[in-house]
Amino acid sequence: MDLKTIPLSRSVKQILMMLADAFMIVTALALSYALLGKDFFGQEQRFYFYLSLATTVSILVFIRIGLYRALVLYMGLQSGFLILQGVTAASSLFAASYFFVKTRSLPTYRSCLFSG
C-alpha cells in the first residue's frame, strides 16, 4: 500500500470529506463564540436547529457546485473560484441563521461585517 493513497472507494472518500467539512464548520462557529466570550453550548434549542439546517444546506451547496469532484492536488483557478463560491454561500447561510435566532432580550454580538 502506498502511503499517498487510501484504498477506499470514491464515494466513501467523498462522504468522509463531507463529514470533515461539517465538523470544521461547526468547530469554526464554536471557536467564534469563544472569541466573543459566549457559551456555544448554552444556546436556545432553535439555535441548534438552525445550525444543523445551515450546515446541511452548506454541504448540499458544496455538492451542487461540484466541490467534492475537484482535485485539490491539481487545483487551478476555476477550482479556487468554486471553493470561494462555496465558502461564501456557507457564510451567508450562517449569517442568515444568526439573524433568525437572535432575540431582542439578549445583547447581540455582531462582527465588523454586520455592525451598523
GROMACS elastic network, one bead per residue, 0.5 to 0.9 nm:
[ bonds ]
;  ai    aj funct       b0    kb
    1     4     6  0.86633   500
    1     5     6  0.76631   500
    1     6     6  0.81323   500
    1     7     6  0.80625   500
    2     5     6  0.57529   500
    2     6     6  0.78387   500
    3     6     6  0.73697   500
    5     8     6  0.87479   500
    6     9     6  0.88323   500
    6    13     6  0.88038   500
    8    11     6  0.82594   500
    8    12     6  0.63213   500
    8    13     6  0.65130   500
    9    12     6  0.53623   500
    9    13     6  0.63807   500
    9    14     6  0.87675   500
   10    13     6  0.51410   500
   10    14     6  0.62138   500
   10    15     6  0.87034   500
   11    14     6  0.50294   500
   11    15     6  0.62022   500
   11    16     6  0.86093   500
   12    15     6  0.50902   500
   12    16     6  0.61795   500
   12    17     6  0.86124   500
   13    16     6  0.50451   500
   13    17     6  0.61884   500
   13    18     6  0.86708   500
   14    17     6  0.50035   500
   14    18     6  0.62167   500
   14    19     6  0.86908   500
   14    68     6  0.62708   500
   14    69     6  0.83160   500
   15    18     6  0.50021   500
   15    19     6  0.62237   500
   15    20     6  0.85590   500
   16    19     6  0.51196   500
   16    20     6  0.61176   500
   16    21     6  0.85679   500
   17    20     6  0.50234   500
   17    21     6  0.61015   500
   17    22     6  0.86218   500
   17    68     6  0.75955   500
   18    21     6  0.50612   500
   18    22     6  0.61808   500
   18    23     6  0.85873   500
   18    59     6  0.66335   500
   18    62     6  0.87364   500
   18    63     6  0.87849   500
   18    68     6  0.81194   500
   19    22     6  0.51061   500
   19    23     6  0.61389   500
   19    24     6  0.85840   500
   19    59     6  0.89501   500
   20    23     6  0.50925   500
   20    24     6  0.61246   500
   20    25     6  0.86093   500
   21    24     6  0.50740   500
   21    25     6  0.61005   500
   21    26     6  0.86921   500
   21    59     6  0.75794   500
   22    25     6  0.51659   500
   22    26     6  0.63520   500
   22    27     6  0.85559   500
   22    55     6  0.62433   500
   22    56     6  0.77982   500
   22    58     6  0.84097   500
   22    59     6  0.70989   500
   23    26     6  0.53633   500
   23    27     6  0.60554   500
   23    28     6  0.85716   500
   24    28     6  0.59578   500
   24    29     6  0.85394   500
   25    28     6  0.52194   500
   25    29     6  0.63657   500
   25    30     6  0.87422   500
   25    55     6  0.71220   500
   25    90     6  0.87473   500
   26    29     6  0.51159   500
   26    30     6  0.61762   500
   26    31     6  0.86409   500
   26    51     6  0.79627   500
   26    52     6  0.88508   500
   26    55     6  0.76335   500
   27    30     6  0.50002   500
   27    31     6  0.61059   500
   27    32     6  0.85312   500
   28    31     6  0.51380   500
   28    32     6  0.61615   500
   28    33     6  0.87118   500
   29    32     6  0.50560   500
   29    33     6  0.63529   500
   29    34     6  0.87165   500
   29    40     6  0.83479   500
   29    94     6  0.89137   500
   30    33     6  0.51410   500
   30    34     6  0.63422   500
   30    35     6  0.88191   500
   30    39     6  0.84850   500
   30    40     6  0.57032   500
   30    41     6  0.85024   500
   31    35     6  0.62669   500
   31    36     6  0.87171   500
   31    40     6  0.84353   500
   32    35     6  0.50479   500
   32    36     6  0.64318   500
   32    37     6  0.87382   500
   32    38     6  0.88668   500
   32    40     6  0.89746   500
   33    36     6  0.50629   500
   33    37     6  0.62418   500
   33    38     6  0.52608   500
   33    39     6  0.66214   500
   33    40     6  0.58847   500
   34    38     6  0.57956   500
   34    39     6  0.68601   500
   34    40     6  0.72728   500
   35    38     6  0.76783   500
   36    39     6  0.88852   500
   36   109     6  0.75217   500
   38    42     6  0.84445   500
   39    42     6  0.53471   500
   39    43     6  0.72245   500
   40    43     6  0.62747   500
   41    44     6  0.88236   500
   43    46     6  0.82666   500
   43    47     6  0.62845   500
   43    48     6  0.76548   500
   44    47     6  0.54087   500
   44    48     6  0.72382   500
   44   101     6  0.84085   500
   45    48     6  0.55118   500
   45    49     6  0.66066   500
   45    50     6  0.89924   500
   46    50     6  0.61783   500
   46    51     6  0.83897   500
   46   101     6  0.67749   500
   47    50     6  0.52953   500
   47    51     6  0.60330   500
   47    52     6  0.86537   500
   47    97     6  0.80185   500
   47    98     6  0.80515   500
   47   100     6  0.85605   500
   47   101     6  0.57271   500
   47   102     6  0.85637   500
   48    52     6  0.60587   500
   48    53     6  0.83955   500
   49    52     6  0.53199   500
   49    53     6  0.61342   500
   49    54     6  0.85983   500
   50    54     6  0.59146   500
   50    55     6  0.83801   500
   50    94     6  0.84438   500
   50    97     6  0.57182   500
   50    98     6  0.82024   500
   50   100     6  0.79725   500
   50   101     6  0.75376   500
   51    54     6  0.51937   500
   51    55     6  0.60612   500
   51    56     6  0.85360   500
   51    94     6  0.74352   500
   51    97     6  0.70449   500
   51    98     6  0.87262   500
   52    55     6  0.50859   500
   52    56     6  0.60573   500
   52    57     6  0.85376   500
   53    56     6  0.52013   500
   53    57     6  0.61315   500
   53    58     6  0.84670   500
   53    97     6  0.86120   500
   54    57     6  0.51553   500
   54    58     6  0.59452   500
   54    59     6  0.86239   500
   54    90     6  0.74855   500
   54    93     6  0.57101   500
   54    94     6  0.60211   500
   54    96     6  0.87363   500
   54    97     6  0.69010   500
   55    58     6  0.50301   500
   55    59     6  0.62963   500
   55    60     6  0.86613   500
   55    90     6  0.77165   500
   55    93     6  0.83420   500
   55    94     6  0.80801   500
   56    59     6  0.52375   500
   56    60     6  0.62696   500
   56    61     6  0.86725   500
   57    61     6  0.60854   500
   57    62     6  0.85457   500
   57    90     6  0.79568   500
   57    93     6  0.79456   500
   58    61     6  0.50193   500
   58    62     6  0.61999   500
   58    63     6  0.86543   500
   58    86     6  0.76164   500
   58    87     6  0.84038   500
   58    89     6  0.70307   500
   58    91     6  0.86175   500
   58    93     6  0.72726   500
   58    94     6  0.88814   500
   59    63     6  0.62396   500
   59    64     6  0.86040   500
   59    86     6  0.88278   500
   59    90     6  0.82449   500
   60    64     6  0.60719   500
   60    65     6  0.86915   500
   61    65     6  0.61862   500
   61    66     6  0.85115   500
   61    67     6  0.87134   500
   61    86     6  0.66156   500
   61    89     6  0.74071   500
   61    90     6  0.78447   500
   62    65     6  0.54541   500
   62    66     6  0.63101   500
   62    67     6  0.52985   500
   62    68     6  0.71364   500
   62    82     6  0.86745   500
   62    83     6  0.82346   500
   62    85     6  0.88099   500
   62    86     6  0.55960   500
   62    87     6  0.84485   500
   62    89     6  0.87705   500
   62    90     6  0.85923   500
   63    66     6  0.51499   500
   63    67     6  0.59287   500
   63    68     6  0.62479   500
   63    69     6  0.83107   500
   64    67     6  0.76586   500
   65    68     6  0.85200   500
   65    82     6  0.67542   500
   65    83     6  0.87832   500
   65    85     6  0.82133   500
   65    86     6  0.72707   500
   66    69     6  0.53288   500
   66    70     6  0.67303   500
   66    82     6  0.76441   500
   67    70     6  0.55440   500
   67    71     6  0.87800   500
   67    79     6  0.77458   500
   67    82     6  0.65024   500
   67    83     6  0.65910   500
   67    86     6  0.76500   500
   68    71     6  0.79731   500
   70    73     6  0.88456   500
   70    74     6  0.84928   500
   70    75     6  0.72199   500
   70    79     6  0.64542   500
   70    82     6  0.87934   500
   71    74     6  0.56752   500
   71    75     6  0.59148   500
   71    79     6  0.81890   500
   72    76     6  0.84500   500
   72    79     6  0.78867   500
   75    78     6  0.77684   500
   75    79     6  0.56725   500
   75    80     6  0.69290   500
   76    79     6  0.54609   500
   76    80     6  0.63764   500
   76    81     6  0.88942   500
   77    81     6  0.63363   500
   77    82     6  0.87455   500
   78    81     6  0.52087   500
   78    82     6  0.64144   500
   78    83     6  0.88988   500
   79    83     6  0.63118   500
   79    84     6  0.86116   500
   80    83     6  0.51911   500
   80    84     6  0.62382   500
   80    85     6  0.85929   500
   81    85     6  0.60023   500
   81    86     6  0.85557   500
   82    85     6  0.50368   500
   82    86     6  0.61945   500
   82    87     6  0.86580   500
   83    86     6  0.50958   500
   83    87     6  0.61476   500
   83    88     6  0.84914   500
   84    87     6  0.52341   500
   84    88     6  0.60659   500
   84    89     6  0.85949   500
   85    88     6  0.51673   500
   85    89     6  0.62115   500
   85    90     6  0.86735   500
   86    89     6  0.51363   500
   86    90     6  0.61612   500
   86    91     6  0.85763   500
   87    90     6  0.50612   500
   87    91     6  0.60480   500
   87    92     6  0.85201   500
   88    91     6  0.51195   500
   88    92     6  0.61446   500
   88    93     6  0.86467   500
   89    92     6  0.51098   500
   89    93     6  0.62449   500
   89    94     6  0.87621   500
   90    93     6  0.50912   500
   90    94     6  0.63133   500
   90    95     6  0.86402   500
   91    94     6  0.51718   500
   91    95     6  0.61293   500
   91    96     6  0.85944   500
   92    95     6  0.50478   500
   92    96     6  0.61498   500
   92    97     6  0.86027   500
   93    96     6  0.51128   500
   93    97     6  0.61802   500
   93    98     6  0.86307   500
   94    98     6  0.61237   500
   94    99     6  0.87511   500
   95    98     6  0.50785   500
   95    99     6  0.65319   500
   95   100     6  0.88507   500
   96    99     6  0.52546   500
   96   100     6  0.63877   500
   96   101     6  0.88200   500
   97   101     6  0.62074   500
   97   102     6  0.87244   500
   98   101     6  0.52198   500
   98   102     6  0.61483   500
   99   102     6  0.55072   500
   99   103     6  0.86671   500
  100   103     6  0.84870   500
  102   105     6  0.88691   500
  102   106     6  0.77419   500
  102   107     6  0.88660   500
  102   108     6  0.71245   500
  103   106     6  0.59138   500
  103   107     6  0.81895   500
  103   108     6  0.80134   500
  104   107     6  0.73164   500
  104   108     6  0.80274   500
  105   108     6  0.89615   500
  109   115     6  0.89629   500
  110   113     6  0.76996   500
  110   114     6  0.58197   500
  110   115     6  0.58227   500
  111   114     6  0.55492   500
  111   115     6  0.62417   500
  112   115     6  0.53346   500
  112   116     6  0.85922   500
  113   116     6  0.86389   500
